[in-house]
Amino acid sequence: MTPVHDNPPRAWPEAEALLAALSPAMVDLMDELSSTMFCAKDTTGRYVLVNRVFVARTNERSRRAVVGRRAADLFVPQLAERYEQQDGEVLASGTALRGELEHIRRLGGTSGWFLTSKLPVHDAAGVVVGLVSVSQDLRAGEADDATMDSMSRLVAEVAARLDEPLPLARLAELAGCTPSVLDRRVRRVYSLSPRQLVLRTRVDRAAQLLAADERSIADVASACGFYDQPSFTRTFARLTGQTPSSFRRRARR
């Protein structure tokens, strides 16, 4: 099996920095995925590594034809603009984008739902040198339009209401379904409970604010719906492996 990085074109400085920060074993593993698109992009927006599923989502036939190019060279403008906006936010903030629902073209030209996550890659000094992205194809049995429409609506509403109490009944109302249906749909798509989804959304938003905002940690906690700073610190550390203050210091290096 040809690995993701087999016979690549000559790397440029930004690509070399990203490649040095990535695990070769992890990169090779990405080519084993049959329904998940993988790519690694440098800080200039150029693709450094892609798997076969990624290549099949473009009009190209080989990795060599993709590496070194940007989203605008490979995708229709609407998709390219969204990818570049997502990438810019991840690279600028040093924080992850997780569980982004996207309705885009599948292999073969049919449209479908995908679940995308993008994580920044740091070098040994803590400097962001690029990002890695996976986009999982949610097949019809898991991602019917009713489920995906309600999940898209729910995620948008939760992100807009992080400073509000969000019990299950309220979440079901926002998603336009019953609590039991909501629980099934969230677990089917995200492999999380509704409460876990809200908590993850709060922590992801807190990470963005810590990286880009000057407000105090207590104010960040309040803005993201946490009861107080100690509870925020405990939860953030449990889910990210870092305290809010250490995360902020690293993100601003």
Steps between C-alpha positions, in 0.01 A plus 500: 500500500636841406533721809366855514846649467637265230702675229396854590619804303793686651382664822521875561600657837147524646431141396825378655405662831161329497637160398754513781219549753284211377522135601588283194298213646193721536542627146528148357192393695292771331532318168323197649177700527244413235233764564691776678681780322836602656732787425779700661544865401782739576465857628478636145193287423679250275428128521802309628347153545174345379357150495336320208148593614598867487637466146176333389305803625688720255522488121859378522622141473809499718639642821785655307248715313347622829800560729618861493166639385232687693127446548414758234695295245307180568144579608209715388514855645229443761680200651846655467391815681352299787812283530727805499288676763511193726874460448566866572315482831685185610842635403443845649356380831694176540175331604317206347185493289303188589187336367416748225205367299537564128271415211735449206568280199588136562717280284334459162332840508206428733443735793512386860574591859852505642631556852821704492761568769819705469780515756799733511846342490767648730874451474723423798506870593121525502478696174210416266653358182182380327191292552361153441144437391270200476158501336288191563235396251173446687319239299126517433409261779671723753434836347152541358403857422261530796776401742760725342267799473412475868867453599609801296229709660587374847874569469436854373253572779728361772793708373281811515369427851803382695430741785152351553394187693440226244315206654400208279145627450632835376746330265221286357293813442791667319549190285130469422453148634418311818768442768518127421542564126760766574701261714501235226597749230785659695643161596467373141685794346744610771531190722426734792204568726327838450653621826848398385446680170410821682798466731737444210356803321551713811863386535575554131362854521697565817819389322433749222447784748807410704715510188363817346339706777644708784214440742571329830465124545201562728333704227571229243344244734188713537472571126511128425234402753708359785376548856827646628871512423598192708244280324613637166866432580428142607290425192738667256799314644316167492401535134813666360777385732595862576380764743348813340802709599754253355293465184494879460877530547570233241248639250661844515863401454 
